[in-house]
Amino acid sequence: MANNSKGFTFGIITGAIVGAVTAILLAPDSGSNTRSKVSYRVQSYIDDLKSLIDELSDKKYTVSDARKQGDEVVEDAKQKAEDLLKEAEDLLSNLNQGKN
C-alpha cells in the first residue's frame, strides 16, 4: 500500500510539473510576467509538497504508535491467558490431590 501512495504522489507531482511547463511554453505573456508567475507557482508547489510531507510523516507516526500499542495489548493478553491457564492447572492439580 505504501508503494501505491508513493506512486500516486509521484504521479501527481509529475503531472503538476508537466502541466506547469506546458502552460509556460504556451503562455502569450512577457518574460518578466512569466518568470514572476513561474516563481509564484514553484513556491506554491514547494509549500504544498512540504505540507504533504508533514501530513504523511504524521500519519506514519500515528500508524507506528497504533501498531506499538496493539502489540502491547496482544502481549498483555497473552500474559493474562498464560496466568489463567497456570491457575487453572494448579486448581485442577489441587482438586485431584484432594480426591486421592
Buried (B, 14 or more C-beta within 10 A) or exposed (E): EEEEEEEEBEEEBEEBEEEBEEEBEEEEEEEEEBEEBBEEBEEEBEEEBEEEEEEEEEEEEEEEEEEEEEEEEEEEEEEEEEEEEEEEEEEEEEEEEEEE
